[in-house]
Each structure stands twice: as C-alpha cells, then as structure tokens.
Amino acid sequence: MTSVRSSSARSGTARSGTARSSTARSASGSATITSAEGLTNARTRIVGNRTGPIADFVITLVRVGRALGLAIAGGLRRASAVVTPLGWVMLAAVPLALGFGYAVAWIELVVVGWTILVLLAVASLYLIGRSAFLIALDVPHSRVVVGEPATGLISVTNPTRRRLLGVKVEIPVGPGLAELALPSLAKGAAFDHEFVVPTARRGVLAIGPVRTVRADPIGLVRRELVWTESTELFIHPRTIGIPSTSTGFIRDLEGNPTRDLTNSDVSFHALREYTPGDERRYIHWKSTAKTGTYMVRQFEETRRSHLVIALSLATPNYATEEEFEMAVSVAGSLGARAIRDARTVSVVVSERTPEFAKQKVLAVRQLNTLTRTRLLDDLAVVENSASAIGITDVARVTADDISGISVAFLVCGSLTTNAELRAASTSFPSGVEVVAVVCDPDTVPGLRRVAGLSVLTIGYLEDLQKSLAKSAAA
C-alpha cells in the first residue's frame, strides 16, 4: 500500500510539473494557440470549437460555396448590365421550349427553341470588341436665361490606324435623351455634332455623360460604354433691369437720416433742454450761455438700408404656374438690382413641411446673395409646393430671424388676400417699409395702399419697373 501511494504521488507530481511547465511556456511569450475559446470569427460561428477532419471539411465546403456564390453574383451583375428585359425573356423561353417540345414531340416548339438560341448567339456577337474613339463633350455656356437658345457639342476623333465602324451615341439631357448615329471614321478623322438643349423651363439640367451603345437589331443585348463626365447647365429665371431711381424709397447704404429722433448720431436736427441722463458731450455751450439753461443737441437717426425679399413658395398663393414663374423673376430682378447697387440684401423663400410631420414647419431658407450669379443659381431650382408656408408665415419668420430691415418686399400670387397681406405687413417693426408685389397676369397693373402697406399688382414682368417708380413717387 505504501508503494502504491508513493507511485501515485510521483505521478501527480509529474503531472503538476508538466502543467507548470506549460504555464511557464505560455507566460514566457509563446504564440502557440491550442484552443478556439473566445474567438468570434466565421469558423467558430459555423463549427464552434470543434477540430478535426470533419470540421475542416465543413469549413472547406463553406469557403468553396462562398467563392462560387461571389462568382455567380458577379456574372449575373455583368449579364444584367448587357441583357435587356426582352433578352431575359428569351433566355427563359429556350429551356422551356426545348424541354416541353422534346417531351411531347412537338417539332414546331423545338424549332422555336433552337431559333431563339441561335438569335441569342448572334446577338452576343454584337458585344464583342471595343471602339477606340476619343469623345469630348462641350457645353459653351454653363448658364443661360430661360427661353434662350442653348447647345452642346460632341467631338469624336479616331486616333487609331484603322477605320472604326459607326456606333450609336446617347447624351442624356435632363429627363430627355439625345441620340446620334456616329458614322464610320477613317484613320485620324474627326466628327463634330451640335445638339440643342431645351431651355423652356427654369432649372438645372444635367447633360451627359456621353455613352456609346452596342446593341443587336432585335434588342436582346445592349452594352454601354461611358466616355465623358456629366456637366450642369443652369437655366436662370428671366429678369429685367430696374434703375436705382426706381427704388428711391430705399435708404442709402451709408445711412441717410430718417424722421426718427435720437440722442446720438451724426445728422443734427435741433436743440432741446437738458434732461437727466443726457451725455454732457452733446451740450451746446453757446446756446447754454445765451439762454442760461443747459441745451443739448438732438439728432436724426441714420440707418443702413437692409433690403429683404421674401418669396412665397406656397401653391395656394398662386392661381397658375405662370404666376409663380413671374414671382420668381420678380424676386430675381429685385435681388440682382440690390446686389448691383452694393446694398445689404437678403432673399428668403418658404420652407416645406415634411410629408408626415405632425406640425407645420415655420422656417424660411435664405438664398445666396454674394453675387448676382449665385442668387440666380439658387432661384433656378426653387419649386412651389402645397406644403410650403404661405406669405403671412414667411413674413413673420423673416421679421423674427433678420434684424435691421428697412424695406421688405413680399412677392406672392393673385390668390393672396388683402387680409393675408395686412397680417404679413404687421409682422415687421414700425418704420419698416413693406411693399407687396402681387403677380396676376389677368389684371390691370396698379398701386394701392392697404393699411399702411403698398401693394403693387403687375400683369407682366415689365410692369415692375413702372410700378416701383410710382411707389417711390408716392
């Protein structure tokens, strides 16, 4: 019994020594990994901590299946890029026609299946090869006024030493598409083609990219090659020139005296008796010596002119699309004149309320007024919406967000009522000149006063100049 215990003790001591040796090796910095415990890679998600031939075989199957799946997906993407919907229908019809035809011995159906297969094989020949053209797209003017003619130019050159066969060229122009049948070009030959860009409506048109198309006559396959990048054409709203004298009711940029009196300014108005709180530096000593009473200078307040143009994008403010386009042109004309005169100007438009919002979004968006071009670029993309806030809310938000306003133009359509205009004008502080410009092609132009508000009604854009002159004179 004693020898057995001794042998067991020696065995335990040996195992303990082995364990300590293993622990020591691990602590000494050995990089040997003997367990997958703690790993979260793909292998452990599939087979866990299992090892051995079966686990390795499963992992190999998964890796091979994943590689085949990626290859098939890539092939399908490439095939879907060249096979048209009609081609997919034909591909699906081949096995059905051949299988059912041979199964029921229907010779005509078998013939149809083989005919489709031959057509697909012939159509695939149209995809072989690549043209070595040099194609350039040029748009002479990046900005035009609505209604003005605009063109684009396609230049194609053959830089190779062989004749290149003609292909079909497509140029996307906004929502439309310009197509061109490119003729065969000899060595070093060039071909230029000018196409018309529609400018009947204000906006931004994306022209290009130019692509060549290889397709079979039936339309089973189609291969597109892109040659250029797209370019943008800004179609600005129509504007008219407004002389500076037409806006004579706007105070000068450097500050002109107003009828508001103040205790400190640069424009002298009169003398008055001293009251506690007046600054002593404004005491007029000569008058004080004559009267025996302290007299101080009183001044007329001068202000810098800050012109605000508020354009309503709310569809309920306009009867027709023509009215809205005229309103955009009015805002552009006023803003461009103010920028040219180096006045401080802010142009704001209505914000839209999101479709599923619980409450109306009371906000306006300020357009870029750094230069005339940037202002017209922003006006080129504004659109009316039924969810945009009306002119009354636009005026209220504008008066809260912008300080120091001297003149405010409210631009709207014929469906805006006098009550809405009066409510809009009362949003601005006293002393602010508020002018409402109502665009109504079906009425006679005129000027009227509505509770301290000047209302200009114009039938054409050209009426704006005359109406502003009458308003300034009044």
MOURQUI-V98163 format. One line per field, one symbol per residue. ss: DSSP state (H for helix, E for strand, - for the rest). A space follows every 50 residues. Layout:
ss=???
This chain:
ss=-HHHHHHHHHHHHHHHHHHHHHHHHHH--------------HHHHHH--- --HHHHHHHHHHHHHHHHHHHHHHHHHHHHHHE-HHHHHHHHHHHHHHHH HHHH--HHHHHHHHHHHHHHHHHHH-------EEEEEE----EEE----E EEEEEEEE-----E---EEEEEE--EEEEEE---E----EEEEEEEE--- --EEEEEEEEEEEEE-----EEEEEE----EEEEEE-------HHHH--- -----EEEEEEE----EEEEEEE------HHHE-HHHHHHH---EEEEEE EEE--EEEEEE--EHHH---HHHHHHHHHHHHHHHHHHHH---EEEEEEE -E-----------EEE-----HHHHHHHH-----E--E--HHHHHHHHHH H-----EEEEEEE----HHHHHHHH-------EEEEEEE------EEEEE --EEEEEE----HHHHHHHHHHH-
